[in-house]
Amino acid sequence: MPEQIETERYELAARPAYRFDLDRRDFIGLLGGGLLIVFSASAQERGRFRQSEQLPQDLDAWLHIGEDGAVSVYTGKTEVGQNIRTSLSQAISEELHCPIGSIKLVMADTALTPYDMGTFGSRSTPTMALQLRRAAATARETLLDLAAEQWMVDRAKLTVADGKIVSVGKSAGFGELTKGQKLTKTIGREVTVARPLGQSVAKLAARDIVTGKRKYASDITRPGMLYGRVLRPPAFGASLVKLEAETLTGVTVVHDGDFVGVAAADTHAAANALSQLKAEWKQAPQPSGDELYEYLKKTAGAAEPGEGQTHGSIEEGLAAADVKLHATYTVAYIAHAPLETRNAVAEWEEGKLTVWTGTQRPFGVRSELAAAFSIPEDRIRVIVPDAGAAYGGKHSGEYAVEAARLAKAAGKPVKVVWSREEEFTWSYFRPAGVIEVSSGVRRDGTITAWDFHNYNSGGSAIQGLYDIPHQRNVFHPAKSPLRQGSYRGLAATANHFARESHIDELARELKMDPLEFRLKNIKDARLRAVLQAAADRFGWGHGKGIGISCGFEKGSYIATCAQVEAAAADRIRILRVVEAFECGAVVNPNHLKNQIEGAVAMAVGGALFEHIRFNDGRILNPRFSLYRVPRFSDMPEIEAVLVDRPDLPSAGAGETPIVGLAPAVANAIFDLNGTRLRSMPLQSAREVPTAG
């Protein structure tokens, strides 16, 4: 496995892939902070990474037109259910003026696609869509040049439409002009791209998805393939002391340090072989869930340079306040819970390794494999079929390394598919956190002081957009008892929950309307616009059990209104949610609404009941019967309000819509019954039993 050199934060050894030049701190910020595994890189590798700061600008690295007119486009991005395949194809179609059905998007194959840092941070639309637009625009202009030259006509009299170059009385398809040859052009910096048309295009291959025809990473098979299982420790941090393994016919057993795995002809034989292994483990006492928040505060260090932002003087701000308030908010660990668990198929041939796996970082996984087996990256190919969800949970590639280890020993391809309990236990979780907020406000509703400290859950979106003259926002890394990492929305969910709950508390202290209070302290026009849009559509001010929140993250603005009711003595049901969202120019309205609705549905679990419970290094609820996820009966009426800004660049929409629900619901609960809940999940988890 790659060398582990830290236990609280992690940095992926990856070449900067985008023109805005991500450094270590920027990258951690995109992932949300509070992460676990560090993949180390040699000085030589780091130098190589620095030399590759630009996306390749050779047109043929991104786009090829076949003799039949088919347009093949290459990107290192992965399709993990966010439907980026459709929106990227849409961008190419709009720029190249060709039918979207003529485009074949080749994704996430390290042997075919340009290097990409990974699919995370809502960067696919603002970076990759723009890059592919530039490539398609360059191809379009090149085709016009070819037609003008071949037909000896004035280029200005040529047009492009429906995959053809058209002149007076003459037209030719793209393939007729290129005859399948490469377009050897450089994508110039001066190339002009169009604004998105903002049209709803149906999801590509939707029929394959709903009929079960689409093949995911876990569907991959290879001739002669074996099935692998890995022996897991009884608890986090346990080390293997002794192993007794009987010789079993047709079974390969691999024992390398603490790694023990088996490969057999089928899943039943592999599980049976694993049960025959007798292992002795050494364990040390570890913190448990009932002491988590105290432990995080106790182990937290000082804020790292650049992690906090201070304006003015907190002391002066508090002195100017008529009302002062201090509150502590907590956020639990939660699991990604993708339907498709982590999986990989590995195959060695003549010293070269090919791995098929569902990951958000194919090039990062290739680096992990190279480090694990001490072979050059150019002898490794990582292919990512469409994956059955990720939510930020599939950045690391340990399951690919497991499959490759077993395949190397067995001399045959090996598939490893994590069980549901392995997924819940040995993947990483959204970080838990403690957030302390102290504030001051004048009687007229002007916030004068804001002191915000996040312990462990991360610094993403820690800086709000409220116009407060004296404020401090600080992230304190802490020692996490559990493995933690990126999750959809990152730490923005925790920070919005604490901030928007506290803002509501200030409004209630002053007996001001929560919407009026927010608008009084916000100058940002885009944030005010989504607040007003959500409130207008919701009918703010009418009804009981209503709450509101707003925020900003990754270039997008959001406002959420929610209404709740008491479903039982200790249960809350969300009745209705209206979410206004602005992410610049809208690319695909229906697709964007789907993203918003999906994020709200997912947010219901984290807001109300999702909660990893653990004791002394053991997960107590490692399966769906014990870990409560949202059900159909939990779903509120959801309405997405799109605030289109065609004058602005498009931002990503896969994450930000998830951050607004929890605080809006917490505020609605207070409006309903006067109870202020400051911990996520908001609803008691007592209805769910724990594993014995």
ROTOR-861625 format. One record per residue (C-alpha): x, y, z. Coordinates in steps of 0.05 Angstrom, whole numbers, padded with zeros to 5 digits, always signed. Layout:
N
XYZ
...
END
This chain:
692
+00000+00000+00000
+00022+00072-00009
+00062+00099+00050
+00017+00128+00104
+00051+00188+00134
-00006+00224+00170
-00070+00203+00204
-00113+00265+00203
-00104+00300+00136
-00087+00274+00068
-00059+00299+00003
-00067+00262-00062
-00002+00258-00100
-00030+00286-00164
-00006+00330-00219
-00039+00398-00220
-00087+00390-00278
-00122+00456-00284
-00100+00525-00304
-00117+00554-00236
-00058+00514-00208
-00083+00477-00146
-00031+00474-00092
-00035+00429-00031
-00080+00475+00010
-00127+00490-00048
-00134+00415-00062
-00149+00399+00011
-00200+00455+00010
-00235+00424-00049
-00239+00358-00012
-00262+00391+00051
-00206+00381+00102
-00204+00330+00157
-00181+00274+00110
-00141+00212+00124
-00092+00179+00077
-00030+00213+00050
-00002+00186-00015
+00071+00205-00015
+00110+00223-00077
+00185+00224-00090
+00221+00290-00103
+00229+00269-00175
+00154+00256-00181
+00136+00322-00148
+00180+00358-00198
+00146+00322-00255
+00078+00342-00227
+00098+00415-00226
+00120+00411-00298
+00051+00387-00319
+00009+00446-00295
-00030+00455-00360
-00082+00413-00394
-00054+00388-00460
-00071+00435-00517
-00062+00387-00575
-00130+00380-00607
-00121+00306-00623
-00112+00292-00548
-00185+00312-00538
-00223+00300-00602
-00222+00256-00664
-00270+00254-00723
-00278+00187-00756
-00288+00176-00830
-00360+00160-00815
-00370+00228-00781
-00370+00200-00710
-00339+00249-00661
-00297+00215-00607
-00281+00259-00548
-00234+00241-00490
-00237+00262-00418
-00209+00235-00353
-00273+00252-00316
-00315+00195-00290
-00390+00183-00294
-00413+00166-00223
-00487+00182-00231
-00482+00258-00236
-00498+00254-00311
-00435+00291-00332
-00434+00247-00394
-00495+00284-00420
-00475+00355-00402
-00404+00347-00430
-00433+00317-00494
-00482+00374-00496
-00426+00426-00492
-00389+00392-00550
-00452+00387-00592
-00469+00461-00582
-00398+00483-00600
-00387+00436-00659
-00458+00442-00685
-00468+00367-00692
-00521+00319-00666
-00508+00297-00595
-00520+00225-00618
-00458+00229-00663
-00413+00241-00602
-00378+00184-00567
-00350+00207-00500
-00291+00164-00478
-00283+00174-00403
-00233+00156-00348
-00184+00109-00383
-00112+00124-00365
-00088+00094-00431
-00134+00137-00475
-00154+00201-00440
-00113+00262-00419
-00090+00265-00347
-00143+00289-00299
-00135+00301-00225
-00203+00270-00210
-00278+00280-00209
-00291+00320-00146
-00302+00390-00121
-00357+00405-00172
-00302+00421-00223
-00326+00382-00283
-00372+00436-00310
-00329+00498-00298
-00264+00465-00322
-00276+00405-00366
-00337+00431-00402
-00298+00494-00418
-00238+00454-00442
-00281+00410-00487
-00317+00471-00514
-00249+00500-00533
-00229+00435-00566
-00295+00431-00604
-00291+00504-00625
-00220+00493-00651
-00244+00432-00690
-00302+00471-00719
-00256+00526-00744
-00207+00474-00772
-00263+00441-00811
-00284+00507-00840
-00212+00518-00862
-00210+00449-00894
-00274+00460-00932
-00253+00528-00957
-00187+00500-00981
-00216+00437-01014
-00274+00474-01047
-00234+00537-01062
-00289+00582-01035
-00292+00643-00990
-00290+00616-00919
-00337+00670-00895
-00392+00640-00939
-00388+00573-00903
-00433+00552-00845
-00434+00493-00798
-00499+00456-00783
-00521+00386-00763
-00451+00356-00769
-00438+00385-00838
-00402+00443-00871
-00450+00478-00918
-00437+00523-00978
-00481+00547-01034
-00505+00484-01069
-00455+00440-01033
-00446+00406-00965
-00401+00354-00934
-00402+00315-00869
-00345+00323-00821
-00318+00254-00838
-00318+00268-00912
-00272+00328-00899
-00224+00295-00850
-00225+00225-00882
-00211+00199-00812
-00144+00235-00806
-00122+00269-00741
-00136+00342-00733
-00066+00364-00714
-00080+00433-00688
-00064+00469-00623
-00122+00495-00582
-00107+00569-00583
-00118+00613-00523
-00155+00661-00568
-00209+00611-00587
-00278+00638-00573
-00331+00593-00543
-00406+00603-00540
-00449+00610-00478
-00490+00548-00460
-00556+00548-00495
-00592+00528-00431
-00633+00473-00464
-00658+00410-00431
-00628+00349-00466
-00650+00279-00446
-00601+00237-00407
-00558+00196-00454
-00567+00121-00448
-00627+00131-00401
-00661+00070-00429
-00600+00027-00414
-00600+00053-00342
-00673+00038-00327
-00674-00029-00363
-00611-00054-00329
-00571-00058-00394
-00517-00009-00370
-00455-00044-00346
-00422-00018-00283
-00353-00032-00255
-00380-00089-00213
-00407-00123-00276
-00338-00132-00307
-00315-00204-00319
-00252-00232-00351
-00235-00301-00379
-00212-00347-00323
-00228-00296-00270
-00225-00313-00196
-00261-00280-00139
-00223-00249-00081
-00238-00235-00008
-00196-00199+00043
-00189-00216+00117
-00207-00154+00157
-00184-00138+00228
-00235-00139+00284
-00226-00065+00296
-00191-00003+00270
-00117-00002+00286
-00112-00077+00301
-00047-00111+00278
-00039-00183+00257
+00001-00225+00306
-00008-00296+00280
-00042-00330+00221
-00057-00404+00210
-00080-00421+00140
-00095-00491+00116
-00079-00511+00044
-00144-00510+00005
-00151-00539-00064
-00162-00486-00117
-00152-00429-00069
-00095-00378-00070
-00078-00348-00002
-00036-00284+00002
-00004-00262+00068
+00038-00200+00065
+00046-00163+00131
-00024-00146+00157
-00054-00161+00089
-00087-00229+00082
-00131-00247+00023
-00157-00307-00015
-00177-00319-00088
-00222-00376-00110
-00265-00399-00168
-00329-00367-00142
-00354-00322-00087
-00379-00379-00044
-00311-00415-00047
-00275-00350-00031
-00320-00336+00030
-00311-00407+00054
-00235-00403+00047
-00235-00338+00086
-00274-00370+00142
-00220-00425+00148
-00165-00375+00165
-00148-00370+00238
-00120-00302+00256
-00096-00272+00321
-00098-00196+00326
-00070-00145+00374
-00116-00088+00393
-00108-00024+00432
-00164+00015+00467
-00195+00070+00424
-00245+00126+00434
-00318+00111+00426
-00378+00149+00401
-00402+00173+00469
-00337+00212+00479
-00328+00234+00407
-00339+00309+00412
-00299+00317+00475
-00243+00277+00442
-00243+00322+00380
-00238+00385+00422
-00183+00355+00465
-00140+00332+00406
-00151+00394+00363
-00090+00435+00346
-00083+00508+00331
-00110+00532+00265
-00062+00522+00208
-00038+00584+00171
-00089+00606+00121
-00145+00563+00151
-00179+00622+00185
-00201+00691+00163
-00204+00749+00212
-00232+00819+00201
-00233+00873+00254
-00233+00857+00328
-00279+00806+00361
-00272+00844+00427
-00294+00909+00395
-00352+00875+00360
-00378+00843+00424
-00371+00909+00461
-00415+00942+00409
-00469+00889+00415
-00535+00895+00454
-00545+00819+00452
-00490+00766+00457
-00499+00692+00441
-00455+00630+00447
-00475+00561+00422
-00442+00495+00405
-00463+00452+00346
-00442+00380+00330
-00442+00338+00267
-00438+00262+00267
-00398+00216+00222
-00441+00191+00165
-00428+00140+00109
-00432+00150+00034
-00475+00087+00026
-00470+00080-00050
-00512+00025-00080
-00450-00003-00115
-00397-00020-00063
-00323-00011-00077
-00298-00062-00128
-00242-00076-00177
-00220-00128-00227
-00145-00135-00237
-00107-00172-00292
-00032-00180-00302
-00003-00196-00370
+00071-00195-00387
+00087-00151-00328
+00033-00101-00344
-00028-00089-00300
-00098-00070-00322
-00151-00053-00270
-00224-00039-00281
-00253-00003-00221
-00306+00048-00200
-00264+00107-00176
-00267+00182-00179
-00192+00186-00190
-00167+00137-00243
-00099+00170-00249
-00092+00173-00173
-00108+00099-00168
-00055+00086-00222
-00005+00122-00177
-00026+00080-00117
-00017+00016-00157
+00051+00038-00183
+00074+00053-00111
+00046-00013-00085
+00082-00056-00137
+00142-00012-00151
+00129-00009-00225
+00126+00050-00272
+00058+00082-00284
+00063+00070-00358
+00057-00005-00345
-00010+00005-00311
-00077+00020-00343
-00138+00039-00301
-00206+00037-00335
-00268+00065-00301
-00335+00039-00327
-00394+00080-00303
-00398+00073-00228
-00459+00063-00184
-00451+00127-00144
-00392+00155-00105
-00412+00219-00067
-00339+00235-00055
-00327+00166-00025
-00286+00134-00080
-00222+00175-00082
-00176+00122-00055
-00158+00057-00090
-00142+00005-00036
-00193-00044-00066
-00156-00039-00133
-00091-00055-00097
-00124-00114-00062
-00149-00143-00128
-00081-00133-00161
-00044-00167-00103
-00088-00228-00108
-00085-00229-00184
-00009-00226-00183
-00005-00285-00135
-00059-00326-00170
-00033-00313-00241
-00105-00300-00263
-00152-00241-00264
-00185-00229-00196
-00247-00190-00178
-00256-00160-00109
-00324-00133-00089
-00331-00105-00020
-00390-00131+00020
-00439-00081+00048
-00408-00088+00118
-00339-00076+00089
-00365-00015+00054
-00395+00013+00118
-00334-00004+00160
-00270+00003+00118
-00287+00061+00072
-00281+00131+00100
-00336+00174+00131
-00357+00246+00126
-00319+00278+00184
-00353+00290+00250
-00344+00358+00280
-00355+00407+00336
-00370+00479+00318
-00370+00535+00369
-00401+00603+00351
-00400+00667+00392
-00435+00728+00364
-00461+00797+00380
-00518+00837+00350
-00550+00905+00360
-00624+00913+00375
-00635+00939+00304
-00612+00872+00276
-00541+00891+00256
-00492+00835+00270
-00429+00866+00302
-00387+00805+00320
-00378+00733+00295
-00328+00683+00323
-00334+00615+00289
-00290+00554+00305
-00296+00487+00269
-00261+00428+00302
-00245+00370+00254
-00302+00371+00203
-00266+00419+00155
-00258+00490+00130
-00300+00486+00066
-00350+00545+00064
-00327+00567+00133
-00328+00640+00111
-00399+00664+00104
-00425+00722+00063
-00457+00761+00119
-00433+00833+00123
-00402+00831+00193
-00347+00882+00210
-00314+00840+00265
-00308+00766+00250
-00262+00706+00255
-00273+00639+00221
-00224+00584+00239
-00216+00510+00224
-00178+00468+00276
-00154+00400+00251
-00164+00346+00303
-00146+00273+00312
-00203+00231+00284
-00220+00163+00316
-00249+00139+00250
-00224+00141+00179
-00253+00203+00147
-00252+00237+00080
-00289+00274+00025
-00365+00272+00022
-00415+00307-00023
-00415+00380-00001
-00354+00368+00042
-00350+00409+00107
-00397+00461+00076
-00456+00421+00104
-00429+00426+00175
-00410+00499+00169
-00476+00519+00138
-00514+00480+00192
-00479+00516+00248
-00478+00585+00215
-00550+00585+00191
-00577+00556+00256
-00540+00609+00295
-00564+00665+00249
-00635+00640+00263
-00622+00640+00337
-00600+00713+00333
-00663+00732+00295
-00706+00697+00347
-00670+00732+00404
-00689+00798+00372
-00759+00774+00353
-00743+00791+00280
-00767+00753+00220
-00710+00705+00199
-00715+00726+00126
-00715+00801+00143
-00656+00790+00190
-00615+00756+00136
-00630+00808+00084
-00611+00863+00132
-00541+00833+00140
-00528+00812+00068
-00502+00858+00014
-00483+00804-00037
-00534+00813-00094
-00532+00740-00116
-00545+00713-00047
-00602+00763-00037
-00631+00741-00103
-00636+00667-00085
-00663+00684-00016
-00718+00725-00046
-00732+00673-00100
-00739+00616-00050
-00782+00657-00002
-00828+00681-00057
-00840+00612-00086
-00848+00582-00016
-00897+00635+00007
-00852+00655+00066
-00888+00678+00129
-00949+00634+00121
-00958+00571+00162
-00926+00539+00222
-00862+00498+00226
-00824+00536+00172
-00750+00550+00168
-00702+00583+00120
-00627+00581+00105
-00579+00607+00053
-00507+00602+00032
-00453+00599-00020
-00403+00546-00041
-00361+00529-00103
-00386+00588-00143
-00460+00572-00130
-00513+00607-00087
-00569+00572-00051
-00629+00587-00008
-00674+00534+00023
-00743+00539+00055
-00772+00479+00092
-00836+00461+00129
-00841+00406+00181
-00892+00371+00224
-00889+00327+00285
-00900+00256+00260
-00894+00225+00330
-00869+00244+00399
-00796+00240+00378
-00801+00243+00303
-00803+00300+00253
-00828+00294+00182
-00807+00344+00128
-00869+00364+00089
-00843+00411+00036
-00777+00439+00011
-00766+00497-00038
-00694+00508-00059
-00671+00566-00102
-00604+00554-00135
-00559+00598-00178
-00496+00570-00210
-00485+00621-00265
-00509+00601-00335
-00555+00541-00334
-00530+00486-00380
-00588+00437-00377
-00649+00459-00336
-00679+00389-00325
-00611+00360-00309
-00598+00416-00259
-00666+00405-00226
-00649+00331-00220
-00584+00349-00185
-00620+00395-00136
-00675+00345-00121
-00625+00288-00112
-00583+00329-00065
-00643+00348-00023
-00665+00275-00020
-00595+00254+00002
-00593+00312+00053
-00655+00286+00088
-00614+00227+00116
-00557+00269+00143
-00604+00320+00171
-00652+00274+00207
-00622+00206+00223
-00558+00182+00189
-00505+00171+00242
-00446+00123+00246
-00443+00092+00316
-00378+00061+00340
-00345+00033+00402
-00272+00018+00414
-00254+00015+00340
-00316-00024+00318
-00373+00002+00275
-00439-00016+00309
-00487-00005+00250
-00450-00031+00188
-00509-00051+00144
-00573-00021+00117
-00616-00056+00168
-00579-00018+00222
-00559+00046+00185
-00621+00088+00168
-00622+00120+00100
-00680+00161+00071
-00740+00121+00048
-00796+00139+00001
-00839+00155+00061
-00788+00206+00085
-00790+00246+00021
-00820+00315+00023
-00850+00353-00035
-00788+00383-00068
-00790+00444-00114
-00726+00470-00147
-00725+00543-00169
-00671+00558-00220
-00641+00628-00219
-00607+00631-00286
-00549+00679-00297
-00530+00671-00371
-00482+00729-00363
-00438+00688-00316
-00395+00625-00326
-00427+00560-00306
-00407+00531-00239
-00415+00458-00217
-00481+00436-00185
-00466+00367-00157
-00452+00388-00085
-00476+00456-00063
-00551+00439-00063
-00541+00390-00006
-00518+00441+00045
-00582+00481+00058
-00632+00429+00082
-00607+00413+00152
-00606+00484+00178
-00673+00501+00146
-00704+00440+00179
-00672+00455+00247
-00700+00526+00242
-00768+00498+00222
-00768+00452+00283
-00756+00511+00328
-00813+00549+00294
-00858+00488+00304
-00846+00473+00378
-00794+00521+00406
-00740+00467+00411
-00671+00486+00387
-00633+00425+00362
-00559+00438+00351
-00535+00368+00332
-00538+00330+00266
-00575+00285+00259
-00633+00324+00287
-00677+00264+00300
-00664+00212+00353
-00632+00149+00325
-00661+00104+00380
-00708+00070+00331
-00649+00035+00298
-00617-00024+00335
-00542-00036+00336
-00502-00097+00316
-00484-00146+00371
END
